[in-house]
């Protein structure tokens, strides 16, 4: 028996369009058997997702995606099979969410100087009760007609050197990995191909990540090309890391790929789920 795994997705608890329950239903209709909900710096959607997973006969993996600062760059670390009730994890994520709101206010101030007024208020309205991310700003700018799509927003307004970019110090790589491990989870480097680190920094990152107890890297993900699947499969093998896969689904119109369409992991990969008790009998 072969299962379809999607171990990276977002609900409207962070910057996705669908509620946790809707996201699970969407995954089910697209053939996903095992889904990880990995909202940014927030685990409050996991209970709803878990209830929906039972209804739709999907195996839910409790997850989170934590922002970290490494060599003045922002990287993302996914935690899989975490305990969402872990006190230290919940406290650390709460601090991050406060810092995220402060960053969002500063982003709004930067955009105002460029002539885009009320961006923070607009992004907050879109986010509702969720944390405010760059995606919410992007959606606001598209809805207000400043740009044609969210991808253009990032290039024109939200990356380094642009009006809405705010330098921010997230938690350290070591702290994020430790929080995930101490909550019973496995730490995974999300979409490593997006960071444009260069070969030397990438090797240093993987060495450091492994030394802290990091478990895996995303090899197959919607923002990687097929040649990158092979590149990161080789790096995973080189550093004795397992391999993960995930769509990084946020919703129609703001995602690179629909759920259920991920390629298989390359044959030389050791799947991150290999030693999970519920999947030990299932070969990749």
C-alpha positions in Angstrom: 0.0 0.0 0.0 1.3 3.5 -0.9 0.2 6.6 1.0 0.3 10.2 -0.2 2.1 12.4 2.4 1.8 16.1 2.5 3.9 17.3 5.5 3.8 21.1 5.1 0.5 23.1 4.9 -1.1 26.2 6.3 -4.5 27.2 7.5 -6.0 30.6 8.3 -4.5 30.3 11.8 -1.4 31.7 10.1 -1.4 32.8 6.5 -3.5 30.2 4.7 -7.0 30.9 3.2 -8.8 27.8 4.6 -9.7 27.1 8.2 -8.0 24.0 9.7 -11.2 21.9 9.1 -11.5 23.2 5.5 -7.9 22.5 4.9 -8.2 18.9 6.0 -11.3 18.4 3.8 -9.5 19.9 0.9 -6.5 17.6 1.4 -8.9 14.6 1.5 -10.6 15.5 -1.7 -7.2 15.7 -3.4 -6.1 12.2 -2.3 -3.8 13.1 0.6 -3.6 10.3 3.2 -1.2 11.9 5.7 -1.3 15.6 6.3 0.8 17.8 8.6 -0.7 21.2 9.5 2.4 23.5 10.0 1.1 27.0 10.7 3.6 29.7 11.2 4.6 30.0 14.9 1.1 28.8 16.1 -0.4 25.4 17.0 -3.9 26.6 17.9 -5.4 25.1 14.7 -4.3 21.5 15.4 -7.3 20.5 17.6 -9.8 21.5 14.9 -7.7 19.8 12.2 -7.5 16.6 14.3 -11.2 16.4 14.6 -11.7 17.0 10.9 -9.0 14.4 10.1 -11.1 11.7 12.0 -14.1 12.7 10.0 -12.3 12.5 6.6 -10.2 9.5 7.4 -6.9 11.3 7.2 -3.9 10.8 9.5 -3.0 14.2 10.9 0.5 15.0 11.9 0.8 17.7 14.5 3.2 20.3 13.2 4.4 23.9 13.3 6.7 26.1 11.2 9.1 28.3 13.2 11.0 31.3 11.8 14.6 31.5 12.7 17.5 33.9 12.1 20.7 32.3 10.8 23.6 34.5 9.5 21.2 37.4 9.2 18.9 35.4 7.0 15.4 34.2 7.8 14.9 30.4 7.6 12.0 28.2 8.4 12.1 25.1 10.5 9.2 22.7 10.4 8.4 20.6 13.5 6.6 17.3 12.9 4.9 15.1 15.5 5.2 17.8 18.1 3.1 17.9 21.3 1.0 21.1 20.9 0.4 21.2 24.6 4.1 21.4 25.4 4.5 24.4 27.8 7.9 25.6 26.7 6.9 25.4 23.0 3.6 27.3 23.5 5.4 30.0 25.6 8.1 30.5 22.9 5.6 30.7 20.1 3.5 33.2 22.0 6.5 35.5 22.3 7.2 35.1 18.5 3.6 36.1 17.7 3.9 39.3 19.8 7.1 40.1 17.9 5.4 39.4 14.6 2.7 42.0 15.3 5.3 44.6 16.1 7.1 43.7 12.8 3.7 44.1 11.0 3.2 47.6 12.4 6.7 48.5 11.2 6.0 47.1 7.8 2.9 49.2 7.6 4.9 52.3 8.5 7.4 51.6 5.7 4.7 51.1 3.2 3.0 54.3 4.3 6.2 56.2 3.5 5.9 54.8 0.0 2.4 56.1 -0.4 0.5 53.0 0.6 -1.7 54.0 3.5 -3.4 51.7 6.1 -1.5 48.6 5.0 -1.2 47.3 8.6 -4.9 47.8 9.2 -5.8 46.2 5.9 -3.5 43.2 6.5 -4.9 42.9 10.0 -8.5 42.9 8.7 -7.6 40.1 6.2 -5.8 38.1 8.9 -8.7 38.5 11.3 -7.7 36.7 14.5 -4.6 35.1 13.0 -1.0 36.3 13.2 -0.2 38.9 10.5 2.3 37.7 7.9 3.8 39.1 4.7 1.2 37.1 2.8 -1.6 39.2 4.4 0.1 42.4 3.3 0.5 40.9 -0.2 -3.2 40.1 -0.3 -4.1 43.6 0.8 -1.9 45.2 -1.9 -3.5 43.0 -4.6 -7.0 43.7 -3.4 -6.3 47.4 -3.4 -5.0 47.3 -6.9 -1.4 48.2 -6.3 -0.1 45.1 -8.0 -1.5 42.3 -10.1 -0.6 39.3 -7.9 1.0 38.3 -4.6 4.3 37.2 -6.3 4.7 40.7 -7.7 4.0 42.2 -4.2 7.0 40.4 -2.7 9.4 41.5 -5.4 8.3 45.1 -5.4 7.5 45.8 -1.8 8.3 43.1 0.7 11.9 41.9 0.1 15.2 43.4 1.3 15.7 46.9 0.1 11.9 47.5 -0.6 9.6 49.8 1.4 7.7 47.0 3.3 10.8 45.0 4.3 11.6 45.0 8.0 14.8 43.4 9.4 13.7 41.1 12.2 15.6 38.9 14.7 13.8 35.6 15.1 14.8 32.9 17.5 18.1 31.0 16.9 18.3 27.8 14.9 19.5 26.0 18.0 16.5 27.2 20.1 14.0 26.2 17.4 15.4 22.7 17.0 15.6 22.2 20.8 12.0 23.4 21.2 10.8 20.9 18.6 12.8 18.0 20.0 11.8 18.8 23.6 8.2 18.7 22.5 8.7 15.2 21.1 9.0 16.3 17.5 11.4 16.0 14.6 13.0 19.2 13.2 13.0 19.6 9.4 14.5 22.4 7.3 11.7 23.8 5.1 12.2 24.4 1.4 16.0 24.8 1.5 16.1 25.7 -2.1 14.4 29.0 -1.4 17.2 30.5 0.7 19.8 31.2 -2.0 22.6 30.4 0.5 25.3 29.3 -1.9 27.0 25.9 -1.5 29.4 26.8 1.3 26.6 28.3 3.6 24.3 25.4 2.7 26.9 22.9 3.9 27.5 24.9 7.0 23.8 25.2 7.7 23.2 21.4 7.4 26.2 20.6 9.6 25.0 23.0 12.3 21.4 21.8 12.0 22.5 18.2 12.3 24.7 19.0 15.3 21.7 20.3 17.2 19.7 17.2 16.5 17.9 18.2 13.3 16.3 15.2 11.6 15.4 16.0 8.0 15.2 18.4 5.1 12.4 19.0 2.7 13.5 17.4 -0.6 10.2 17.5 -2.6 8.3 20.7 -2.1 6.3 23.0 -4.4 9.1 25.6 -4.7 11.8 23.1 -5.7 12.5 22.1 -9.2 13.1 18.4 -10.2 16.9 19.0 -10.3 16.7 20.4 -6.8 14.9 17.2 -5.6 18.1 15.3 -6.6 20.4 18.0 -5.2 18.8 17.9 -1.7 18.4 14.2 -1.8 22.2 13.9 -2.1 22.7 16.5 0.7 20.3 14.6 2.9 22.3 11.4 2.3 25.6 13.2 2.9 24.5 14.5 6.3 22.6 11.4 7.3 19.3 13.4 7.3 15.9 12.0 6.4 13.8 13.5 3.6 10.4 15.1 3.9 7.9 16.3 1.3 5.2 19.0 1.5 3.2 21.3 -0.8 3.5 24.3 1.5 -0.2 24.8 0.5 -1.7 28.1 1.5 -4.8 28.2 -0.7 -5.9 28.7 -4.3 -4.1 31.7 -5.9 -1.3 32.0 -3.3 0.3 28.5 -3.6 2.8 27.1 -6.0 1.1 23.8 -6.2 -2.2 22.1 -5.5 -2.3 19.4 -2.8 -1.9 15.8 -4.0 0.4 16.6 -6.9 3.8 16.2 -5.3 6.4 14.0 -6.9 7.6 11.0 -5.1 10.8 11.3 -3.0 13.9 10.2 -5.0 14.6 6.5 -4.5 17.8 7.1 -2.5 15.9 9.1 0.2 15.1 7.8 3.7 11.5 9.2 4.3 11.1 11.2 7.5 8.2 9.0 8.4 10.2 5.7 8.1 10.3 5.1 11.9 6.9 6.5 12.7 5.1 3.5 14.3 1.9 3.9 12.3 3.8 3.7 9.0 6.6 1.2 9.6 4.8 -1.4 7.5 4.5 0.9 4.5 7.5 1.0 2.1 8.3 4.2 0.2 
